Amino acid sequence: MTTAAHPTQPAERPTLSIVKDNAPAAVEGTVTEHQGDAVTTRPTWLTAVYEHALDNRLYAPQIGRGYAHLTRNWFHAHRDYWPQQIATAEADLAAAADSATQNKARAQLEQHRANYRHHRRIHSLKAGGWSVTTLVGAGVGTMFGGALFDIGLGLAALGLGAWKGRAGATARRAPLSPNLAPSGETTSGIAPTAGDEKVLAALKKLGFDGEIIQPLTRQLDGTSTIVMDLDDTVTALKGKTEALAGALKRDLPMVDISKGAHANQAEIWLSDADPFEATRPSPLVQAPGPIDAWKTGVPVGWGKRGNIVRLLIRNQHTLIGGTTRSGKGVGMANLLAGAAMDPRINLRVVAGKENGEFDALARAGVAATYFKPNPARLLALTEALIADMDRRNRVLGELGKSKMTEDTIMRLGGIELVVMDEAATYTSPGSHEDRDQLLENLMKIAAVATGAGILLVITTQLPQVDVIPTRLSMNCGTKWAMKVDSGTQSNTILGSGLAGSGGPDASKFDPPRPGLGWLNNPFAGGTDLARSFDLDEDERGEVTQLMKYAAKLREDAGRLAGQWDDPIERQLIAATGLSSAAGGPDRNGRPGRAGSPDRSELLIARAIDVLTDAKVDRMKTEPLAAALRDRWYPELTTDQLKKLMKEAGAGSPVTLGPIGDDQNPRGFKLQALASIQRP
């Protein structure tokens, strides 16, 4: 049994050693206080912590520095590198020397601004979510966790600030990645990331070396961007985009290459998902217009990076080709819907089929000319356009201009946009006896009519030289090649020799997606993938809704069919005795008796449409006014309808006979209205 020493008997006191700087301790501990024979020691690590805390003034400056560093990091991540990108795009726009360069720079600037807004929104939502979670957790812990929880929470907060404010933690990383030696080792700066190494290896496999200027930067939307100075031109690398995508284990739509500050600086954009996999609605459905198709263009689809693709209706003919169900009709519908929102454009629509694909434009009175397959009438239309081209050129001569400009659009009578759907119906060998003369007229218009403001839009599901001759296709500056059957057909649309030599090939879409194609947009500076917006008429009636809005814009501008003197329809009437203005008298694409409908005829025709669509033979005045107000005349009152119908020859409302609970309603009868329109 061991007996404890008595305090008054120090004979058995152990030998102690005081720890000094740089001297080993004889006993693991430090004398802190002498209390007789009892000795209390503090572990060395605790002493070190204690002294470190005192030396750093209990970490108060470090904590403040840490939270300041966290705040700066938040703002840095919130801004990222987009302001520099936007500033560069603004400088490029200011320095642009021609319209093509200006449009390309403007599109790039718009894209950067949209990406910046998206980045800030996502970043703020995430930061806000974490902040709310932290505050709620702290509040709940304070209410129900007691003092120990509060102390732990406070210590954790102080510890976070102290850790982030420690020496070296606030040193900023060098903004540029290193120059890379041929061996892959860095000659200066910081070693490349694994992502950088993958891109470098893929480029080297294709025969390109370079220096990383901006390391691979990942965005919240799952895309990444790396900027490099190459030993070759960006144009050379663009020609190997598909090979680069394969080397990076991606599909072609998931890789995009654009020029940076100079000809050898490439901005390589990578996506984790196919940007064309899901459809997108047309922005016109939410914001239908008006549109300046000459200056800002018509939104027809989107590109790889989600940017809206716009086509300017100016100085360019357009060719759209693709097999059945490839989506070319939807692409053209987007173009037509946007063009309808600019009252300065005279829409001439020549259908290739007997269905009602374009009837909505006729019902709304938006189409200045509309008829279904009729080769003889199309020939007459081309001759009328050539005659009007001569008139327009005379006006240009009087104005001292060589071609249509923005300030001369209306002086010349507006922009003529002639849409010829399914060209094979009219131009394939043996299709009709006037085929050769029609082709000659079309090629003449394509070659010399652009300056006079007469533009063609041609679609075909048979992109072959015997349907679209080279003389015609070569003068179409805007070309959209959707899924076709062969590289030869792709070359017919996009240009000879591209498919098969590493260029765009519309026969190799895997998988093919409706509306996805190679778009050569001269105003954006080249050919790239684009997919048309989803614009549906059959199930959602979106085209009809847009045409109602377009009709109101045109009516206010005095440019609805029948509101202005149309020299083209005047010549067609003189040549054929029939009018196809707004689709003809029945608004169905079938030319009828001579004479364009005036405003009164439009009102009668629309009232007939309302009764026909409702499948009734009579309708009271109030619901008829409401239907017309909803579809065409937003400010129409019942009294105004009575007055206008009287002026149109329909007389005053008549007694209709019992309708529901109303025994003596007054309104208009379908038979009477039809007899006024077609005596």
C-alpha positions in Angstrom: 0.0 0.0 0.0 1.3 3.4 -0.9 1.0 6.2 1.6 0.6 9.8 0.3 3.4 12.2 1.5 2.4 14.7 4.1 2.6 18.3 3.1 5.2 19.0 5.7 7.5 16.2 4.5 9.2 17.4 1.2 12.0 14.7 1.3 10.3 12.6 -1.5 9.5 15.6 -3.8 10.3 14.7 -7.5 12.9 16.5 -9.5 11.3 19.2 -11.8 12.7 21.0 -14.9 11.4 24.3 -16.2 10.9 24.3 -20.0 12.9 26.9 -21.7 13.0 28.0 -25.4 14.9 25.5 -27.5 15.6 23.3 -24.5 14.2 19.8 -24.1 12.0 19.3 -21.1 12.9 16.7 -18.5 9.3 16.3 -17.6 6.4 16.4 -20.1 4.8 19.5 -18.8 5.3 23.0 -17.5 5.3 24.2 -13.8 2.3 26.5 -13.5 1.9 26.8 -9.8 3.5 25.4 -6.6 1.1 24.3 -4.0 3.1 22.5 -1.4 4.0 19.0 -2.6 1.2 19.0 -5.3 2.3 20.1 -8.9 -0.2 21.0 -11.7 1.1 20.8 -15.3 -0.4 22.0 -18.7 0.2 19.9 -21.8 2.7 21.4 -24.2 0.2 21.6 -27.1 -2.2 23.6 -24.9 0.6 25.9 -23.9 1.5 26.5 -27.6 -2.1 27.2 -28.5 -2.4 29.6 -25.5 0.8 31.5 -26.5 -0.2 31.5 -30.2 -3.6 33.1 -29.3 -1.9 35.7 -27.1 0.7 36.5 -29.8 -2.1 37.0 -32.3 -4.2 39.2 -30.0 -6.8 36.4 -29.6 -7.2 36.3 -33.4 -9.4 39.4 -33.5 -7.6 41.0 -36.5 -7.4 37.7 -38.2 -11.1 37.0 -37.8 -12.0 40.4 -39.3 -9.5 39.9 -42.1 -11.0 36.4 -42.8 -14.6 37.7 -43.1 -13.4 40.6 -45.3 -11.7 38.0 -47.5 -14.9 35.9 -47.7 -16.9 39.0 -48.7 -14.4 39.9 -51.4 -14.6 36.3 -52.7 -18.4 36.5 -52.8 -18.3 39.6 -54.9 -15.5 38.2 -57.1 -17.5 35.1 -57.8 -20.6 37.2 -58.3 -18.9 39.2 -61.0 -16.6 36.4 -62.3 -14.9 37.5 -65.6 -18.0 38.6 -67.4 -17.4 42.4 -67.0 -14.1 42.0 -68.9 -15.8 39.9 -71.6 -18.6 42.5 -71.9 -16.0 45.4 -72.0 -14.1 43.5 -74.8 -17.3 43.0 -76.8 -18.2 46.6 -76.4 -14.8 47.7 -77.6 -15.1 45.3 -80.6 -18.5 46.8 -81.4 -17.2 50.3 -81.2 -14.2 49.4 -83.5 -16.3 47.5 -86.1 -15.7 48.8 -89.5 -18.6 47.2 -91.4 -22.1 46.0 -90.8 -21.2 42.3 -90.8 -18.6 42.9 -88.1 -21.0 45.1 -86.2 -23.7 42.5 -86.2 -21.3 39.8 -85.0 -19.9 42.0 -82.2 -23.5 43.0 -81.2 -24.5 39.3 -81.0 -21.5 38.5 -78.9 -22.2 41.4 -76.6 -25.8 40.4 -76.2 -24.8 36.8 -75.5 -22.2 37.9 -72.8 -24.8 40.2 -71.1 -27.4 37.4 -71.0 -24.8 34.9 -69.6 -23.8 37.5 -67.0 -27.4 38.0 -65.9 -27.9 34.3 -65.7 -24.7 33.8 -63.7 -25.5 36.5 -61.2 -29.1 35.2 -60.7 -27.9 31.7 -60.0 -25.1 32.8 -57.8 -27.4 35.1 -55.7 -30.0 32.4 -55.4 -27.4 29.9 -54.1 -25.9 32.4 -51.7 -29.3 33.5 -50.5 -30.3 29.8 -49.9 -27.3 29.1 -47.8 -27.7 32.3 -45.9 -31.3 31.6 -45.1 -30.4 28.0 -44.1 -27.7 29.3 -41.7 -29.9 31.9 -40.1 -32.8 29.5 -39.7 -30.5 26.9 -38.2 -29.0 29.4 -35.8 -32.4 30.8 -34.8 -33.8 27.3 -34.1 -30.6 26.3 -32.2 -30.7 29.5 -30.1 -34.4 28.9 -29.2 -34.1 25.2 -28.4 -30.4 24.3 -28.1 -29.5 26.3 -25.0 -26.3 28.0 -24.0 -24.0 25.2 -25.0 -25.2 25.4 -28.6 -24.9 29.1 -28.7 -21.3 28.9 -27.4 -20.5 26.2 -30.0 -22.1 28.2 -32.8 -20.2 31.4 -31.8 -16.9 29.5 -31.6 -17.5 28.0 -35.0 -18.2 31.4 -36.5 -15.0 32.9 -34.9 -13.0 29.8 -36.1 -14.2 30.2 -39.7 -13.1 33.9 -39.7 -9.8 33.1 -38.1 -9.1 30.2 -40.6 -9.9 32.4 -43.6 -7.8 35.2 -42.3 -4.7 33.3 -41.5 -1.4 34.2 -43.1 -1.3 33.2 -46.7 -5.0 32.5 -47.0 -5.7 35.9 -48.5 -2.9 35.7 -51.1 -4.6 36.1 -54.5 -4.1 33.6 -57.2 -2.3 34.8 -60.3 -4.9 35.8 -62.9 -3.2 34.0 -65.8 -2.4 30.4 -66.1 1.3 29.4 -66.8 3.2 29.3 -70.0 3.6 25.7 -70.8 6.9 24.2 -71.9 6.9 21.5 -74.6 7.3 18.8 -71.9 4.1 20.0 -70.3 5.9 21.4 -67.2 5.2 25.0 -66.3 7.8 27.6 -66.8 6.1 30.1 -64.5 2.9 30.5 -62.5 0.6 27.7 -61.3 0.3 24.2 -62.7 -2.7 23.6 -65.0 -5.7 21.9 -63.7 -6.8 18.4 -64.8 -9.4 20.0 -67.1 -6.8 22.3 -68.6 -4.6 19.2 -69.2 -7.4 17.4 -71.0 -7.9 20.3 -73.4 -4.2 20.7 -74.0 -3.9 17.0 -74.7 -6.8 17.0 -77.1 -5.4 20.0 -79.0 -2.0 18.4 -79.2 -3.6 15.3 -80.6 -4.9 17.5 -83.4 -1.6 19.2 -84.0 -2.1 22.4 -82.0 0.1 23.8 -79.2 -0.6 26.9 -77.2 -0.5 28.9 -74.1 -3.4 29.1 -71.6 -4.5 32.7 -71.1 -7.7 32.0 -69.1 -7.9 28.6 -67.3 -10.9 26.4 -67.7 -13.6 28.2 -65.8 -16.8 26.4 -65.0 -20.1 28.1 -64.9 -23.2 27.3 -62.9 -25.1 26.2 -66.0 -22.7 23.3 -66.6 -20.6 25.0 -69.2 -16.9 25.8 -69.2 -14.7 28.2 -71.1 -10.9 28.2 -71.6 -9.0 30.9 -73.5 -5.8 30.0 -75.3 -3.2 31.6 -77.6 -2.5 29.0 -80.3 0.4 28.4 -82.6 -2.1 28.4 -85.5 -5.2 30.5 -86.4 -8.6 30.1 -84.8 -10.0 29.5 -88.3 -7.8 26.4 -88.6 -9.0 25.1 -85.3 -12.6 25.8 -86.2 -12.2 23.5 -89.1 -11.5 20.7 -86.7 -14.3 21.4 -84.2 -15.8 17.9 -84.6 -12.4 16.2 -84.1 -11.8 18.3 -81.0 -15.3 17.3 -79.7 -14.4 13.7 -80.2 -11.0 14.0 -78.5 -12.8 15.6 -75.5 -15.4 12.7 -75.5 -18.2 15.1 -76.4 -20.7 15.5 -79.3 -20.3 18.3 -81.8 -23.0 20.6 -80.4 -21.2 20.5 -77.0 -18.1 22.3 -78.3 -17.9 25.8 -79.7 -14.8 27.9 -80.7 -14.7 31.6 -81.2 -12.0 34.1 -81.8 -10.6 36.1 -78.9 -8.5 39.2 -78.9 -6.6 38.3 -82.1 -6.5 35.8 -84.9 -4.6 33.1 -82.9 -6.5 33.5 -79.6 -9.3 30.9 -79.2 -12.1 30.9 -76.7 -13.1 27.2 -76.4 -16.6 26.7 -74.9 -17.6 23.2 -73.5 -20.9 22.0 -72.4 -21.8 18.9 -70.3 -25.1 18.5 -72.1 -26.4 18.7 -75.7 -27.8 22.3 -75.9 -30.2 21.3 -78.7 -31.7 18.3 -76.9 -34.9 20.1 -75.6 -37.1 22.3 -77.6 -37.6 26.0 -76.8 -40.6 28.2 -77.4 -40.4 31.3 -79.6 -39.8 34.5 -77.6 -42.4 36.1 -79.8 -45.1 34.0 -78.0 -44.3 35.9 -74.8 -43.4 39.2 -76.4 -44.8 39.4 -79.9 -43.3 42.6 -81.1 -43.1 45.0 -82.9 -39.9 44.0 -84.6 -37.4 46.0 -86.6 -36.5 43.2 -89.1 -34.1 45.4 -91.0 -31.9 46.5 -88.1 -32.2 43.9 -85.3 -33.6 40.9 -87.2 -36.2 38.2 -86.7 -35.6 35.6 -83.9 -35.8 32.2 -85.6 -33.9 29.9 -83.2 -31.0 29.5 -80.8 -27.3 28.6 -81.1 -25.0 26.3 -79.1 -24.5 28.7 -76.2 -28.2 29.4 -75.9 -27.9 32.7 -77.8 -30.9 33.8 -79.8 -30.2 33.6 -83.6 -31.7 36.5 -85.5 -32.0 36.8 -89.3 -32.0 40.3 -90.8 -34.4 40.8 -93.6 -32.1 42.9 -95.6 -30.1 42.5 -98.8 -30.1 38.7 -98.6 -32.1 35.9 -100.2 -32.7 32.8 -98.0 -32.7 29.1 -98.8 -34.0 26.5 -96.4 -33.6 22.8 -97.2 -34.3 19.5 -95.5 -36.1 16.2 -95.8 -39.7 15.6 -94.8 -40.2 16.2 -91.0 -36.7 17.8 -90.7 -38.3 21.0 -89.3 -37.8 23.4 -92.2 -41.4 24.4 -92.1 -41.1 25.5 -88.4 -37.9 27.4 -89.3 -39.8 29.2 -92.0 -42.8 29.8 -89.7 -40.5 31.6 -87.2 -39.2 33.8 -90.0 -42.7 34.6 -91.3 -44.1 35.3 -87.8 -41.3 37.7 -87.1 -41.5 39.4 -90.5 -45.3 39.9 -89.9 -44.4 42.0 -86.9 -42.7 44.6 -89.1 -45.4 46.5 -91.1 -42.9 47.6 -93.6 -42.6 44.1 -95.0 -45.0 43.0 -97.8 -45.5 39.3 -97.3 -46.0 37.3 -100.5 -46.6 33.6 -99.7 -46.7 30.9 -102.4 -47.7 27.6 -100.8 -46.3 24.3 -102.0 -49.2 22.2 -100.7 -52.9 22.4 -100.5 -53.1 22.3 -96.7 -53.8 25.2 -94.4 -50.2 25.8 -93.2 -50.3 29.5 -94.1 -54.0 30.2 -93.8 -53.5 32.1 -90.5 -51.7 34.8 -92.3 -54.6 35.2 -94.8 -57.3 35.1 -92.1 -55.6 38.0 -90.3 -55.1 40.0 -93.5 -51.3 40.0 -92.9 -50.4 38.3 -96.2 -50.3 40.9 -99.0 -50.4 38.0 -101.4 -51.2 34.3 -100.7 -52.1 31.5 -103.0 -51.8 27.7 -103.0 -50.1 25.7 -105.8 -50.6 27.5 -109.0 -47.5 27.6 -111.3 -49.2 30.0 -113.8 -49.9 32.5 -111.0 -46.4 32.2 -109.6 -45.0 33.0 -113.1 -47.3 36.1 -113.2 -46.1 37.0 -109.7 -42.4 36.9 -110.7 -43.1 39.0 -113.8 -45.0 41.6 -111.6 -42.0 41.6 -109.2 -39.5 42.2 -112.1 -41.7 45.1 -113.4 -41.9 46.6 -109.9 -38.1 46.2 -109.5 -37.7 48.5 -112.5 -40.0 51.0 -110.8 -38.1 50.8 -107.6 -34.8 51.3 -109.3 -36.1 54.5 -111.0 -37.1 55.8 -107.5 -33.7 55.0 -106.2 -32.2 56.9 -109.1 -34.3 59.9 -108.3 -33.1 59.7 -104.7 -29.5 59.3 -105.7 -29.2 55.8 -104.1 -27.8 52.6 -105.4 -29.8 50.3 -103.2 -32.6 50.3 -100.6 -31.6 51.9 -97.3 -33.5 52.1 -94.0 -34.7 55.6 -94.7 -35.9 54.7 -98.2 -37.9 51.5 -97.3 -41.3 53.2 -97.4 -40.3 55.5 -100.3 -40.0 52.4 -102.4 -43.2 50.8 -101.1 -41.8 48.5 -98.4 -39.6 45.4 -98.4 -41.0 42.6 -100.7 -40.5 39.2 -99.0 -41.5 36.4 -101.3 -41.8 33.0 -99.7 -41.9 30.1 -102.1 -42.6 26.9 -100.1 -41.7 23.4 -101.5 -39.8 24.7 -104.6 -39.9 21.3 -106.3 -43.7 21.9 -106.9 -42.7 24.6 -109.2 -39.1 24.1 -110.4 -38.6 20.3 -110.7 -38.1 19.0 -114.3 -41.5 18.4 -116.1 -43.5 20.0 -113.2 -45.3 22.4 -115.7 -44.9 23.9 -119.1 -43.7 27.3 -117.8 -41.0 25.8 -115.6 -38.0 27.1 -117.6 -39.3 30.7 -117.8 -40.2 30.6 -114.1 -36.7 29.5 -113.2 -35.2 32.2 -115.4 -37.3 34.9 -113.6 -36.4 33.6 -110.2 -32.7 33.6 -111.0 -33.0 37.1 -112.3 -34.7 38.3 -109.1 -32.1 36.5 -107.0 -29.2 38.1 -109.0 -30.3 41.7 -109.3 -33.4 42.5 -107.2 -31.9 42.6 -103.7 -30.8 46.2 -104.0 -34.4 47.2 -104.9 -35.7 45.5 -101.7 -37.2 42.3 -103.3 -36.1 39.2 -101.3 -36.7 35.5 -101.8 -37.2 32.8 -99.2 -37.2 29.4 -100.8 -37.7 26.1 -99.0 -37.3 22.6 -100.5 -37.3 19.0 -99.4 -35.4 18.1 -102.6 -32.2 20.1 -102.5 -30.9 19.0 -105.9 -29.4 21.1 -108.7 -32.3 20.3 -111.0 -34.7 21.8 -108.4 -32.5 24.6 -107.1 -30.0 25.5 -109.8 -26.6 26.7 -108.8 -27.3 30.2 -110.3 -30.2 30.4 -107.8 -28.6 28.9 -104.7 -25.4 30.8 -105.1 -27.3 34.1 -104.7 -28.9 33.0 -101.5 -26.7 34.5 -98.8 -28.6 33.0 -95.9 -28.8 29.2 -96.0 -30.2 26.8 -93.5 -29.5 23.1 -94.1 -31.5 20.8 -91.9 -31.4 17.0 -92.1 -30.8 15.8 -95.7 -30.1 12.4 -97.2 -26.6 13.0 -98.6 -23.6 15.2 -98.6 -24.4 16.2 -102.2 -27.7 17.6 -101.0 -26.0 19.4 -98.2 -23.6 21.0 -100.6 -26.5 22.1 -102.8 -27.7 24.2 -99.9 -24.6 25.3 -98.2 -22.1 25.4 -101.0 -20.1 23.0 -103.2 -17.3 21.0 -101.6 -18.1 21.6 -97.9 -19.4 18.1 -97.1 -16.7 15.5 -97.5 -13.9 17.9 -96.8 -14.4 18.5 -93.1 -16.9 21.2 -93.5 -20.6 21.3 -92.4 -22.5 18.3 -93.6 -26.3 18.2 -93.0 -26.5 14.5 -93.7 -24.6 13.6 -90.5 -26.8 14.7 -87.7 -26.8 12.1 -85.0 -29.4 12.2 -83.7 -31.4 14.4 -86.1 -33.6 16.8 -84.3 -36.5 18.7 -86.0 -35.4 22.2 -86.7 -31.7 21.6 -86.1 -29.4 22.5 -89.0 -26.3 24.3 -90.3 -27.2 27.9 -90.6 -25.0 30.2 -92.8 -26.0 33.6 -91.4 -23.9 36.3 -93.2 -24.9 38.9 -90.7 -23.4 36.8 -87.9 -20.2 36.0 -89.8 -20.3 32.4 -90.7 -21.9 28.9 -90.5 -22.9 27.3 -87.3 -25.5 25.0 -85.8 -28.8 26.5 -84.9 -32.2 25.0 -84.0 -35.5 26.7 -84.8 -37.9 27.7 -82.0 -40.9 25.5 -81.4 -43.8 27.4 -82.9 -47.0 25.3 -83.2 -50.3 26.1 -85.0 -52.0 22.7 -85.2 -52.3 22.0 -81.4 -51.6 25.4 -79.7 -52.7 27.9 -82.3 -49.7 30.0 -81.7 -49.3 31.3 -85.2 -53.0 32.5 -85.2 -52.4 34.3 -81.9 -49.3 36.0 -83.3 -51.1 37.0 -86.5 -53.8 38.8 -84.5 -51.1 40.9 -82.9 -49.4 41.5 -86.3 -52.7 42.5 -87.8 -53.2 45.2 -85.2 -49.7 46.5 -85.8 -50.3 46.6 -89.5 -53.8 48.1 -89.2 -52.5 50.9 -87.0 -49.7 51.6 -89.6 -52.2 51.4 -92.5 -50.4 48.4 -93.9 -53.0 45.6 -93.6 -54.0 44.0 -96.9 -56.6 46.3 -98.5 -55.4 49.4 -96.7 -52.8 50.5 -99.2 -52.4 50.5 -103.0 -50.5 47.3 -103.8 -48.8 47.5 -107.2 -48.0 43.8 -107.2 -51.6 42.7 -106.6 -52.8 45.4 -109.1 -50.6 43.8 -111.8 -51.8 40.3 -110.9 -55.4 41.4 -111.2 -54.6 43.0 -114.6 -52.9 39.8 -115.8 -55.3 37.2 -114.4 -58.5 39.0 -113.4 -58.3 37.5 -109.9 -57.1 38.8 -106.6 -54.9 36.8 -104.1 -54.7 39.7 -101.6 -55.0 38.2 -98.1 -55.6 34.8 -99.6 -58.4 35.9 -101.9 -62.0 36.6 -101.1 -62.4 33.5 -98.9 -59.1 34.0 -97.1 -58.1 30.4 -98.1 -55.4 30.9 -100.7 -57.7 30.6 -103.6 -57.7 33.7 -105.9 -61.1 35.2 -106.5 -62.9 38.1 -108.2 -60.8 41.1 -109.0 -60.3 43.8 -106.4 -58.5 43.9 -103.1 -60.7 43.9 -100.0 -61.2 47.3 -98.4 -61.6 47.8 -94.6 -65.3 47.1 -94.8 -64.8 43.8 -96.6 -62.2 42.9 -94.0 -64.8 43.5 -91.2 -67.4 41.4 -93.0 -65.0 38.6 -93.7 -63.9 38.5 -90.1 -67.4 38.5 -88.8 -68.1 35.5 -91.1 -65.0 33.8 -89.7 -66.3 34.3 -86.2 -69.7 32.7 -87.0 -68.1 29.9 -89.0 -65.6 29.0 -86.3 -68.4 29.1 -83.7 -70.5 26.8 -86.0 -73.6 29.0 -85.7 -75.8 30.7 -88.3 -76.5 33.8 -86.3 -75.0 35.7 -83.4 -76.0 38.5 -81.1 -74.3 41.9 -81.5 -72.6 41.9 -78.1 -70.8 38.4 -78.3 -69.9 39.2 -82.0 -68.2 42.4 -80.9 -66.5 40.6 -78.1 -65.2 37.9 -80.5 -63.9 40.5 -83.0 -62.4 42.4 -80.1 -60.6 39.4 -78.9 -59.2 38.3 -82.3 -58.6 41.5 -84.3 -60.0 44.8 -82.9 -58.8 45.2 -79.2 -60.7 48.5 -78.7 -63.9 47.6 -80.6 -67.2 48.5 -78.7 -70.7 47.2 -79.5 -71.8 50.7 -80.7 -68.7 50.9 -82.9 -69.5 47.5 -84.4 -73.1 48.6 -85.2 -71.8 51.7 -87.0 -69.1 49.9 -88.9 -71.4 47.1 -90.0 -73.8 49.7 -91.3 -71.1 51.4 -93.3 -70.0 48.0 -94.7 -73.5 47.4 -96.1 -74.7 44.9 -93.4 -77.3 47.3 -92.1 -78.4 47.5 -88.4 -78.7 44.5 -86.2 -81.8 42.4 -87.0 -84.1 40.3 -84.8 -82.6 36.8 -84.7 -85.3 34.7 -83.1 -84.9 33.0 -79.7 -81.4 32.2 -78.6 -81.3 30.5 -75.2 -83.3 32.4 -72.7 -83.3 35.5 -74.9 -86.5 35.6 -76.9 -85.9 38.7 -79.0 -82.1 39.2 -79.4 -80.7 41.3 -82.2 -77.6 40.7 -84.1 -76.3 39.5 -87.5 -77.0 36.4 -89.6 -74.3 34.4 -91.4 -76.3 34.1 -94.7 -76.8 37.9 -94.9 -73.1 38.6 -94.3 -72.0 36.0 -96.9 -74.3 37.6 -99.5 -72.7 41.0 -98.9 -69.2 39.6 -99.3 -70.0 37.4 -102.3 -72.9 39.0 -104.2 
